[in-house]
């Protein structure tokens, strides 16, 4: 059986191509985020494959009530419904968001630090990362006391581990060898 990410990739690419052609990437991202949230709801998950639920009724759950029913996004949802791919919406939304960030040259960076990072530190880190990656930086901060000190910076394909925990582990390995 194919992985959800493998199944989601062509749908995300198609959605992004449609949105880019009409310059509505932001609107599509918002609609996909809503649809992904609906797709992950346990009550909705129970409806997948239920023969008592008409495909049109199921598809209508994924389009916001204020959105026009005859739109490119609604047609996209209809295609997902016909191909039994609604449960892949969280992956489709995540991949779409990544395509959108790539097109806008925005890099999402997650920083895990032992103590909360203040805004001035975050601004200095953001500037340094912008110089290194030549992209705008979307910084997501979190606190993990288990790293003891320092920080771990996850910039997609690049991870910079400046945590005290990893330094101590390297020191221990060096002393035992």
KOLZALUM-694680 format. One line per field, with one value per atom (N, C-alpha, C, O): atom name; z, x, y; residue number from 0. Coordinates in nm, 3 decimals. Layout:
N
atome = CA:...
pz = Z:...
px = X:...
py = Y:...
num = NUM:...
// end
This chain:
177
atome = N:CA:C:O:N:CA:C:O:N:CA:C:O:N:CA:C:O:N:CA:C:O:N:CA:C:O:N:CA:C:O:N:CA:C:O:N:CA:C:O:N:CA:C:O:N:CA:C:O:N:CA:C:O:N:CA:C:O:N:CA:C:O:N:CA:C:O:N:CA:C:O:N:CA:C:O:N:CA:C:O:N:CA:C:O:N:CA:C:O:N:CA:C:O:N:CA:C:O:N:CA:C:O:N:CA:C:O:N:CA:C:O:N:CA:C:O:N:CA:C:O:N:CA:C:O:N:CA:C:O:N:CA:C:O:N:CA:C:O:N:CA:C:O:N:CA:C:O:N:CA:C:O:N:CA:C:O:N:CA:C:O:N:CA:C:O:N:CA:C:O:N:CA:C:O:N:CA:C:O:N:CA:C:O:N:CA:C:O:N:CA:C:O:N:CA:C:O:N:CA:C:O:N:CA:C:O:N:CA:C:O:N:CA:C:O:N:CA:C:O:N:CA:C:O:N:CA:C:O:N:CA:C:O:N:CA:C:O:N:CA:C:O:N:CA:C:O:N:CA:C:O:N:CA:C:O:N:CA:C:O:N:CA:C:O:N:CA:C:O:N:CA:C:O:N:CA:C:O:N:CA:C:O:N:CA:C:O:N:CA:C:O:N:CA:C:O:N:CA:C:O:N:CA:C:O:N:CA:C:O:N:CA:C:O:N:CA:C:O:N:CA:C:O:N:CA:C:O:N:CA:C:O:N:CA:C:O:N:CA:C:O:N:CA:C:O:N:CA:C:O:N:CA:C:O:N:CA:C:O:N:CA:C:O:N:CA:C:O:N:CA:C:O:N:CA:C:O:N:CA:C:O:N:CA:C:O:N:CA:C:O:N:CA:C:O:N:CA:C:O:N:CA:C:O:N:CA:C:O:N:CA:C:O:N:CA:C:O:N:CA:C:O:N:CA:C:O:N:CA:C:O:N:CA:C:O:N:CA:C:O:N:CA:C:O:N:CA:C:O:N:CA:C:O:N:CA:C:O:N:CA:C:O:N:CA:C:O:N:CA:C:O:N:CA:C:O:N:CA:C:O:N:CA:C:O:N:CA:C:O:N:CA:C:O:N:CA:C:O:N:CA:C:O:N:CA:C:O:N:CA:C:O:N:CA:C:O:N:CA:C:O:N:CA:C:O:N:CA:C:O:N:CA:C:O:N:CA:C:O:N:CA:C:O:N:CA:C:O:N:CA:C:O:N:CA:C:O:N:CA:C:O:N:CA:C:O:N:CA:C:O:N:CA:C:O:N:CA:C:O:N:CA:C:O:N:CA:C:O:N:CA:C:O:N:CA:C:O:N:CA:C:O:N:CA:C:O:N:CA:C:O:N:CA:C:O:N:CA:C:O:N:CA:C:O:N:CA:C:O:N:CA:C:O:N:CA:C:O:N:CA:C:O:N:CA:C:O:N:CA:C:O:N:CA:C:O:N:CA:C:O:N:CA:C:O:N:CA:C:O:N:CA:C:O:N:CA:C:O:N:CA:C:O:N:CA:C:O:N:CA:C:O:N:CA:C:O:N:CA:C:O:N:CA:C:O:N:CA:C:O:N:CA:C:O:N:CA:C:O:N:CA:C:O:N:CA:C:O:N:CA:C:O:N:CA:C:O:N:CA:C:O:N:CA:C:O:N:CA:C:O:N:CA:C:O:N:CA:C:O:N:CA:C:O:N:CA:C:O:N:CA:C:O:N:CA:C:O:N:CA:C:O:N:CA:C:O:N:CA:C:O:N:CA:C:O
pz = 0.000:0.000:0.000:0.072:-0.079:-0.092:0.035:0.102:0.066:0.181:0.153:0.039:0.258:0.237:0.173:0.091:0.208:0.151:0.001:-0.075:-0.040:-0.182:-0.259:-0.371:-0.200:-0.263:-0.268:-0.367:-0.161:-0.149:-0.242:-0.284:-0.273:-0.348:-0.481:-0.505:-0.570:-0.696:-0.678:-0.755:-0.577:-0.551:-0.501:-0.542:-0.413:-0.362:-0.475:-0.483:-0.563:-0.676:-0.769:-0.815:-0.796:-0.883:-0.819:-0.887:-0.689:-0.620:-0.625:-0.648:-0.604:-0.606:-0.746:-0.760:-0.848:-0.986:-1.018:-1.082:-0.974:-0.997:-0.922:-0.978:-0.796:-0.714:-0.769:-0.771:-0.813:-0.867:-0.997:-1.022:-1.078:-1.205:-1.184:-1.267:-1.074:-1.046:-0.934:-0.888:-0.891:-0.786:-0.658:-0.596:-0.620:-0.501:-0.403:-0.337:-0.394:-0.307:-0.161:-0.090:-0.116:0.023:0.053:0.157:-0.039:-0.021:-0.021:0.062:-0.114:-0.120:0.006:0.058:0.056:0.178:0.295:0.373:0.306:0.414:0.399:0.497:0.276:0.253:0.278:0.333:0.236:0.259:0.408:0.456:0.481:0.626:0.693:0.781:0.651:0.704:0.671:0.758:0.545:0.501:0.572:0.605:0.595:0.666:0.810:0.864:0.872:1.008:1.013:1.104:0.917:0.909:0.886:0.949:0.795:0.762:0.881:0.887:0.975:1.092:1.207:1.307:1.195:1.301:1.310:1.209:1.429:1.444:1.394:1.340:1.410:1.363:1.211:1.156:1.143:0.997:0.950:0.852:1.019:0.983:0.982:0.897:1.075:1.082:0.960:0.931:0.887:0.770:0.643:0.548:0.640:0.520:0.492:0.579:0.372:0.332:0.380:0.352:0.451:0.500:0.382:0.326:0.343:0.225:0.247:0.151:0.372:0.400:0.374:0.369:0.357:0.336:0.188:0.130:0.127:-0.015:-0.036:0.048:-0.146:-0.173:-0.172:-0.123:-0.226:-0.225:-0.084:-0.053:0.002:0.141:0.212:0.289:0.186:0.246:0.197:0.276:0.067:0.009:0.066:0.084:0.093:0.143:0.280:0.318:0.356:0.488:0.478:0.572:0.365:0.350:0.288:0.277:0.248:0.190:0.289:0.332:0.325:0.423:0.374:0.254:0.468:0.435:0.359:0.277:0.384:0.316:0.178:0.107:0.139:0.009:-0.098:-0.069:-0.220:-0.327:-0.360:-0.367:-0.381:-0.410:-0.548:-0.570:-0.640:-0.774:-0.783:-0.843:-0.724:-0.728:-0.763:-0.760:-0.795:-0.827:-0.705:-0.720:-0.586:-0.466:-0.444:-0.412:-0.462:-0.446:-0.549:-0.517:-0.672:-0.773:-0.733:-0.756:-0.672:-0.623:-0.516:-0.518:-0.425:-0.320:-0.383:-0.338:-0.486:-0.555:-0.617:-0.614:-0.674:-0.732:-0.624:-0.642:-0.510:-0.398:-0.349:-0.317:-0.344:-0.300:-0.397:-0.356:-0.526:-0.627:-0.625:-0.653:-0.591:-0.589:-0.450:-0.428:-0.356:-0.218:-0.156:-0.097:-0.168:-0.118:-0.012:0.020:0.043:0.142:0.268:0.332:0.305:0.426:0.410:0.509:0.287:0.265:0.273:0.252:0.304:0.307:0.402:0.367:0.521:0.605:0.537:0.546:0.469:0.398:0.277:0.249:0.207:0.092:0.137:0.074:0.246:0.298:0.340:0.312:0.406:0.449:0.329:0.328:0.228:0.108:0.031:-0.021:0.024:-0.043:0.028:-0.037:0.160:0.238:0.212:0.202:0.199:0.169:0.029:0.009:-0.067:-0.203:-0.205:-0.275:-0.127:-0.118:-0.057:-0.108:0.052:0.115:0.020:0.012:-0.052:-0.148:-0.256:-0.291:-0.308:-0.412:-0.361:-0.435:-0.234:-0.173:-0.111:-0.052:-0.124:-0.064:0.086:0.141:0.151:0.296:0.350:0.304:0.447:0.508:0.650:0.730:0.680:0.814:0.898:0.864:1.008:1.096:1.235:1.290:1.290:1.426:1.518:1.492:1.625:1.722:1.856:1.911:1.907:2.038:2.131:2.106:2.238:2.333:2.473:2.502:2.560:2.696:2.777:2.865:2.747:2.816:2.709:2.594:2.745:2.644:2.582:2.652:2.452:2.378:2.371:2.330:2.412:2.406:2.262:2.175:2.240:2.104:2.042:1.921:2.122:2.068:2.019:1.912:2.097:2.055:1.928:1.836:1.924:1.807:1.683:1.574:1.699:1.586:1.536:1.415:1.628:1.587:1.516:1.415:1.570:1.507:1.368:1.274:1.356:1.227:1.123:1.009:1.162:1.071:1.028:0.910:1.123:1.090:0.996:0.902:1.020:0.933:0.794:0.695:0.787:0.656:0.575:0.454:0.640:0.570:0.524:0.413:0.608:0.574:0.464:0.372:0.472:0.378:0.264:0.174:0.263:0.157:0.134:0.020:0.243:0.239:0.356:0.455:0.343:0.459:0.556:0.513:0.683:0.784:0.863:0.916:0.869:0.954:1.075:1.065:1.189:1.307:1.401:1.440:1.436:1.531:1.653:1.643:1.767:1.888:1.982:1.995:2.048:2.151:2.259:2.236:2.375:2.488:2.520:2.528:2.538:2.576:2.681:2.646:2.809:2.915:2.912:2.971:2.843:2.839:2.762:2.775:2.683:2.610:2.696:2.652:2.820:2.924:2.898:2.988:2.780:2.747:2.597:2.527:2.546:2.402:2.326:2.380:2.200:2.115:2.003:1.967:1.949:1.830:1.723:1.745:1.608:1.500:1.386:1.330:1.352:1.245:1.129:1.135:1.023:0.904:0.787:0.679:0.806:0.698:0.679:0.759:0.574:0.545:0.631:0.634:0.699:0.782:0.928:0.963:1.014:1.157:1.223:1.203:1.303:1.376:1.524:1.586:1.578:1.717:1.804:1.812:1.868:1.959:2.102:2.186:2.131:2.266:2.357:2.312:2.483:2.582:2.595:2.618:2.581:2.590:2.485:2.517:2.360:2.255:2.274:2.244:2.324:2.350:2.459:2.449:2.563:2.670:2.619:2.659:2.530:2.472:2.388:2.393:2.312:2.233:2.324:2.295:2.432:2.528:2.592:2.608:2.631:2.690:2.593:2.631:2.467:2.365:2.347:2.332:2.348:2.332:2.452:2.434:2.569:2.690:2.703:2.760:2.652:2.664:2.553:2.564:2.448:2.338:2.349:2.265
px = 0.084:0.000:0.088:0.188:0.052:0.130:0.118:0.015:0.224:0.227:0.139:0.130:0.074:-0.010:0.065:0.009:0.191:0.270:0.291:0.287:0.313:0.331:0.202:0.206:0.091:-0.039:-0.070:-0.124:-0.036:-0.070:0.010:-0.039:0.132:0.223:0.165:0.168:0.114:0.060:-0.063:-0.084:-0.145:-0.262:-0.218:-0.274:-0.118:-0.068:-0.008:-0.029:0.067:0.129:0.021:0.031:-0.083:-0.191:-0.265:-0.295:-0.293:-0.361:-0.275:-0.326:-0.144:-0.056:-0.051:-0.053:-0.045:-0.042:-0.169:-0.162:-0.284:-0.410:-0.409:-0.445:-0.367:-0.365:-0.265:-0.292:-0.149:-0.047:-0.095:-0.067:-0.165:-0.215:-0.314:-0.326:-0.386:-0.487:-0.442:-0.520:-0.317:-0.260:-0.343:-0.366:-0.389:-0.472:-0.412:-0.484:-0.279:-0.213:-0.255:-0.275:-0.269:-0.309:-0.448:-0.471:-0.540:-0.678:-0.681:-0.749:-0.608:-0.604:-0.540:-0.587:-0.436:-0.370:-0.469:-0.474:-0.546:-0.645:-0.754:-0.794:-0.802:-0.907:-0.855:-0.926:-0.732:-0.674:-0.649:-0.666:-0.609:-0.590:-0.723:-0.727:-0.830:-0.963:-1.001:-1.045:-0.983:-1.020:-0.937:-0.987:-0.809:-0.722:-0.767:-0.762:-0.811:-0.862:-0.987:-1.004:-1.075:-1.198:-1.161:-1.218:-1.065:-1.027:-0.969:-0.978:-0.910:-0.848:-0.946:-0.911:-1.067:-1.167:-1.215:-1.255:-1.213:-1.255:-1.397:-1.425:-1.487:-1.625:-1.629:-1.709:-1.545:-1.540:-1.468:-1.509:-1.364:-1.291:-1.386:-1.373:-1.480:-1.577:-1.669:-1.729:-1.681:-1.769:-1.705:-1.775:-1.570:-1.503:-1.546:-1.540:-1.589:-1.629:-1.766:-1.808:-1.837:-1.971:-2.068:-2.084:-2.133:-2.222:-2.348:-2.417:-2.378:-2.498:-2.475:-2.571:-2.348:-2.316:-2.290:-2.199:-2.370:-2.353:-2.222:-2.184:-2.152:-2.025:-2.037:-1.947:-2.147:-2.166:-2.176:-2.123:-2.246:-2.261:-2.127:-2.095:-2.049:-1.917:-1.827:-1.757:-1.828:-1.745:-1.782:-1.695:-1.910:-1.954:-1.897:-1.891:-1.855:-1.796:-1.661:-1.619:-1.592:-1.456:-1.446:-1.337:-1.561:-1.565:-1.637:-1.748:-1.573:-1.634:-1.770:-1.794:-1.858:-1.995:-1.999:-2.089:-1.903:-1.904:-1.838:-1.838:-1.783:-1.717:-1.819:-1.914:-1.801:-1.894:-1.880:-1.769:-1.992:-1.991:-1.933:-1.877:-1.944:-1.888:-1.757:-1.752:-1.655:-1.523:-1.418:-1.445:-1.300:-1.191:-1.159:-1.130:-1.165:-1.136:-1.243:-1.211:-1.370:-1.478:-1.463:-1.488:-1.423:-1.399:-1.284:-1.288:-1.180:-1.067:-1.113:-1.073:-1.196:-1.250:-1.335:-1.330:-1.411:-1.492:-1.403:-1.437:-1.290:-1.197:-1.139:-1.129:-1.100:-1.049:-1.155:-1.124:-1.279:-1.389:-1.407:-1.418:-1.409:-1.429:-1.316:-1.338:-1.195:-1.079:-1.050:-0.947:-1.143:-1.128:-0.997:-0.924:-0.967:-0.842:-0.863:-0.769:-0.982:-1.009:-0.924:-0.885:-0.895:-0.817:-0.672:-0.600:-0.629:-0.493:-0.485:-0.379:-0.597:-0.598:-0.495:-0.437:-0.470:-0.365:-0.228:-0.155:-0.192:-0.064:-0.065:0.035:-0.178:-0.189:-0.171:-0.099:-0.236:-0.225:-0.082:-0.033:-0.015:0.123:0.216:0.302:0.200:0.283:0.255:0.347:0.128:0.091:0.159:0.214:0.154:0.215:0.366:0.423:0.429:0.573:0.599:0.694:0.519:0.534:0.515:0.587:0.419:0.393:0.513:0.556:0.566:0.684:0.804:0.877:0.824:0.935:0.920:1.018:0.800:0.775:0.797:0.840:0.768:0.784:0.922:0.951:1.008:1.143:1.136:1.209:1.049:1.035:1.072:1.020:1.161:1.206:1.150:1.168:1.083:1.029:1.138:1.188:1.173:1.280:1.222:1.156:1.247:1.203:1.325:1.428:1.311:1.419:1.370:1.270:1.442:1.413:1.524:1.641:1.489:1.589:1.554:1.440:1.656:1.636:1.550:1.475:1.563:1.485:1.417:1.462:1.311:1.243:1.338:1.417:1.328:1.410:1.334:1.218:1.401:1.332:1.329:1.397:1.251:1.231:1.358:1.378:1.445:1.572:1.661:1.721:1.670:1.750:1.691:1.764:1.559:1.492:1.519:1.540:1.518:1.543:1.687:1.710:1.785:1.925:1.941:2.011:1.877:1.884:1.821:1.876:1.706:1.636:1.727:1.735:1.794:1.884:2.001:2.038:2.059:2.171:2.127:2.200:2.009:1.958:1.922:1.940:1.873:1.843:1.971:1.971:2.079:2.207:2.257:2.309:2.242:2.293:2.212:2.270:2.080:1.994:1.941:1.876:1.967:1.921:1.770:1.723:1.696:1.550:1.493:1.561:1.366:1.296:1.276:1.257:1.279:1.272:1.142:1.108:1.070:0.952:0.998:1.019:1.014:1.072:0.965:0.873:0.977:0.886:0.969:1.059:0.938:1.016:0.943:0.821:1.021:0.966:1.071:1.190:1.027:1.116:1.119:1.015:1.241:1.261:1.371:1.489:1.335:1.435:1.531:1.639:1.493:1.579:1.709:1.801:1.718:1.843:1.946:2.059:1.907:1.993:2.039:2.031:2.084:2.130:2.149:2.150:2.163:2.182:2.051:1.943:2.063:1.944:1.969:2.083:1.860:1.863:1.782:1.665:1.845:1.782:1.754:1.846:1.626:1.585:1.534:1.426:1.615:1.581:1.555:1.613:1.468:1.435:1.543:1.554:1.623:1.728:1.852:1.940:1.861:1.976:1.934:1.840:2.006:1.983:2.113:2.218:2.106:2.223:2.197:2.109:2.274:2.255:2.360:2.474:2.321:2.409:2.366:2.385:2.306:2.256:2.367:2.461:2.355:2.451:2.443:2.545:2.326:2.307:2.390:2.456:2.388:2.466:2.615:2.695:2.654:2.796:2.848:2.958:2.767:2.806:2.815:2.904:2.724:2.728:2.855:2.916:2.893:3.017:3.139:3.233:3.140:3.250:3.260:3.370:3.145:3.144:3.200:3.279:3.159:3.208:3.359:3.430:3.408:3.551:3.630:3.740:3.576:3.647:3.645:3.737:3.541:3.533:3.610:3.636:3.647:3.722:3.868:3.945
py = -0.119:0.000:0.125:0.130:0.222:0.345:0.429:0.429:0.500:0.589:0.712:0.756:0.767:0.885:1.001:1.074:1.019:1.129:1.109:1.205:0.986:0.955:0.981:1.033:0.947:0.970:1.120:1.169:1.191:1.333:1.423:1.527:1.385:1.473:1.523:1.644:1.437:1.490:1.578:1.672:1.549:1.633:1.770:1.872:1.773:1.901:1.983:2.104:1.918:1.988:2.043:2.157:1.963:2.009:2.127:2.225:2.118:2.228:2.354:2.463:2.337:2.454:2.516:2.638:2.432:2.484:2.563:2.668:2.513:2.584:2.717:2.821:2.714:2.836:2.937:3.057:2.890:2.981:3.045:3.162:2.970:3.023:3.136:3.227:3.130:3.233:3.329:3.412:3.315:3.400:3.397:3.501:3.277:3.262:3.161:3.087:3.158:3.061:3.078:2.980:3.202:3.228:3.175:3.114:3.199:3.150:2.998:2.936:2.937:2.791:2.733:2.632:2.797:2.749:2.750:2.656:2.858:2.868:2.762:2.699:2.744:2.645:2.503:2.419:2.476:2.344:2.319:2.208:2.424:2.409:2.374:2.288:2.440:2.408:2.264:2.189:2.226:2.091:1.985:1.877:2.015:1.920:1.901:1.791:2.010:2.002:1.915:1.833:1.934:1.854:1.707:1.618:1.683:1.545:1.470:1.347:1.542:1.478:1.459:1.395:1.512:1.500:1.355:1.297:1.296:1.155:1.127:1.020:1.224:1.203:1.195:1.120:1.272:1.269:1.143:1.081:1.104:0.982:0.862:0.773:0.860:0.750:0.747:0.644:0.860:0.866:0.813:0.778:0.806:0.758:0.614:0.527:0.591:0.456:0.414:0.302:0.499:0.466:0.476:0.584:0.365:0.367:0.451:0.486:0.485:0.565:0.713:0.791:0.754:0.896:0.917:0.857:1.004:1.035:1.110:1.192:1.082:1.150:1.303:1.372:1.357:1.503:1.558:1.664:1.483:1.527:1.524:1.614:1.421:1.410:1.523:1.585:1.548:1.654:1.791:1.876:1.814:1.945:1.976:2.093:1.876:1.899:1.970:2.038:1.955:2.004:2.142:2.199:2.197:2.331:2.420:2.390:2.531:2.623:2.669:2.683:2.693:2.734:2.865:2.886:2.955:3.084:3.080:3.181:2.965:2.952:2.913:2.839:2.962:2.924:2.775:2.721:2.711:2.567:2.538:2.431:2.631:2.615:2.693:2.800:2.640:2.704:2.599:2.479:2.646:2.553:2.466:2.347:2.524:2.446:2.338:2.224:2.375:2.277:2.164:2.048:2.198:2.095:2.004:1.884:2.063:1.986:1.886:1.769:1.932:1.844:1.733:1.619:1.767:1.665:1.558:1.439:1.598:1.501:1.412:1.291:1.473:1.392:1.293:1.179:1.339:1.252:1.135:1.020:1.165:1.061:0.958:0.840:1.003:0.913:0.856:0.792:0.879:0.829:0.875:0.795:1.004:1.061:1.168:1.242:1.180:1.283:1.265:1.363:1.141:1.120:1.167:1.178:1.193:1.245:1.398:1.455:1.464:1.610:1.672:1.775:1.617:1.678:1.678:1.777:1.570:1.565:1.659:1.725:1.665:1.755:1.899:1.976:1.936:2.073:2.105:2.215:2.011:2.035:2.050:2.138:1.965:1.975:2.103:2.166:2.142:2.267:2.384:2.473:2.384:2.492:2.498:2.607:2.382:2.379:2.434:2.511:2.396:2.451:2.602:2.674:2.649:2.793:2.865:2.969:2.811:2.873:2.873:2.971:2.763:2.755:2.862:2.928:2.879:2.978:3.120:3.208:3.142:3.274:3.292:3.397:3.191:3.193:3.215:3.298:3.141:3.146:3.009:2.907:3.008:2.884:2.875:2.967:2.766:2.746:2.681:2.574:2.746:2.698:2.678:2.766:2.559:2.529:2.537:2.475:2.614:2.628:2.576:2.624:2.477:2.421:2.466:2.437:2.535:2.582:2.534:2.498:2.535:2.488:2.585:2.544:2.713:2.817:2.903:2.905:2.973:3.057:3.160:3.223:3.174:3.269:3.401:3.405:3.510:3.639:3.691:3.637:3.796:3.847:3.901:3.887:3.962:4.016:3.902:3.912:3.794:3.677:3.616:3.578:3.607:3.550:3.635:3.581:3.767:3.856:3.839:3.835:3.829:3.808:3.674:3.665:3.570:3.438:3.441:3.385:3.507:3.517:3.586:3.541:3.694:3.765:3.677:3.676:3.605:3.516:3.405:3.369:3.350:3.243:3.296:3.226:3.420:3.480:3.494:3.469:3.535:3.547:3.410:3.397:3.310:3.177:3.109:3.050:3.117:3.044:3.129:3.076:3.259:3.350:3.339:3.336:3.332:3.323:3.401:3.427:3.436:3.489:3.373:3.259:3.401:3.296:3.307:3.413:3.195:3.183:3.102:2.981:3.169:3.107:3.055:3.127:2.928:2.864:2.825:2.742:2.885:2.861:2.766:2.771:2.679:2.593:2.572:2.595:2.527:2.505:2.356:2.291:2.304:2.165:2.160:2.161:2.156:2.158:2.039:2.044:1.931:1.812:1.834:1.754:1.942:1.965:2.037:2.061:2.073:2.130:2.273:2.356:2.304:2.438:2.448:2.346:2.570:2.587:2.571:2.595:2.530:2.517:2.417:2.388:2.367:2.282:2.356:2.389:2.381:2.455:2.358:2.299:2.341:2.250:2.335:2.393:2.341:2.420:2.328:2.345:2.231:2.138:2.034:1.940:2.050:1.954:1.975:1.889:2.088:2.121:2.128:2.198:2.054:2.060:2.100:2.038:2.205:2.254:2.224:2.284:2.131:2.090:2.158:2.112:2.264:2.336:2.317:2.405:2.202:2.177:2.126:2.060:2.158:2.111:1.959:1.894:1.904:1.759:1.687:1.588:1.733:1.666:1.689:1.600:1.805:1.831:1.739:1.686:1.719:1.626:1.483:1.408:1.446:1.310:1.292:1.186:1.394:1.386:1.379:1.304:1.454:1.451:1.314:1.261:1.257:1.124:1.020:0.935:1.029:0.935:0.951:0.851:1.073:1.097:1.043:0.991:1.057:1.011:0.858:0.800:0.794:0.648:0.577:0.457:0.647:0.582:0.608:0.561
num = 0:0:0:0:1:1:1:1:2:2:2:2:3:3:3:3:4:4:4:4:5:5:5:5:6:6:6:6:7:7:7:7:8:8:8:8:9:9:9:9:10:10:10:10:11:11:11:11:12:12:12:12:13:13:13:13:14:14:14:14:15:15:15:15:16:16:16:16:17:17:17:17:18:18:18:18:19:19:19:19:20:20:20:20:21:21:21:21:22:22:22:22:23:23:23:23:24:24:24:24:25:25:25:25:26:26:26:26:27:27:27:27:28:28:28:28:29:29:29:29:30:30:30:30:31:31:31:31:32:32:32:32:33:33:33:33:34:34:34:34:35:35:35:35:36:36:36:36:37:37:37:37:38:38:38:38:39:39:39:39:40:40:40:40:41:41:41:41:42:42:42:42:43:43:43:43:44:44:44:44:45:45:45:45:46:46:46:46:47:47:47:47:48:48:48:48:49:49:49:49:50:50:50:50:51:51:51:51:52:52:52:52:53:53:53:53:54:54:54:54:55:55:55:55:56:56:56:56:57:57:57:57:58:58:58:58:59:59:59:59:60:60:60:60:61:61:61:61:62:62:62:62:63:63:63:63:64:64:64:64:65:65:65:65:66:66:66:66:67:67:67:67:68:68:68:68:69:69:69:69:70:70:70:70:71:71:71:71:72:72:72:72:73:73:73:73:74:74:74:74:75:75:75:75:76:76:76:76:77:77:77:77:78:78:78:78:79:79:79:79:80:80:80:80:81:81:81:81:82:82:82:82:83:83:83:83:84:84:84:84:85:85:85:85:86:86:86:86:87:87:87:87:88:88:88:88:89:89:89:89:90:90:90:90:91:91:91:91:92:92:92:92:93:93:93:93:94:94:94:94:95:95:95:95:96:96:96:96:97:97:97:97:98:98:98:98:99:99:99:99:100:100:100:100:101:101:101:101:102:102:102:102:103:103:103:103:104:104:104:104:105:105:105:105:106:106:106:106:107:107:107:107:108:108:108:108:109:109:109:109:110:110:110:110:111:111:111:111:112:112:112:112:113:113:113:113:114:114:114:114:115:115:115:115:116:116:116:116:117:117:117:117:118:118:118:118:119:119:119:119:120:120:120:120:121:121:121:121:122:122:122:122:123:123:123:123:124:124:124:124:125:125:125:125:126:126:126:126:127:127:127:127:128:128:128:128:129:129:129:129:130:130:130:130:131:131:131:131:132:132:132:132:133:133:133:133:134:134:134:134:135:135:135:135:136:136:136:136:137:137:137:137:138:138:138:138:139:139:139:139:140:140:140:140:141:141:141:141:142:142:142:142:143:143:143:143:144:144:144:144:145:145:145:145:146:146:146:146:147:147:147:147:148:148:148:148:149:149:149:149:150:150:150:150:151:151:151:151:152:152:152:152:153:153:153:153:154:154:154:154:155:155:155:155:156:156:156:156:157:157:157:157:158:158:158:158:159:159:159:159:160:160:160:160:161:161:161:161:162:162:162:162:163:163:163:163:164:164:164:164:165:165:165:165:166:166:166:166:167:167:167:167:168:168:168:168:169:169:169:169:170:170:170:170:171:171:171:171:172:172:172:172:173:173:173:173:174:174:174:174:175:175:175:175:176:176:176:176
// end
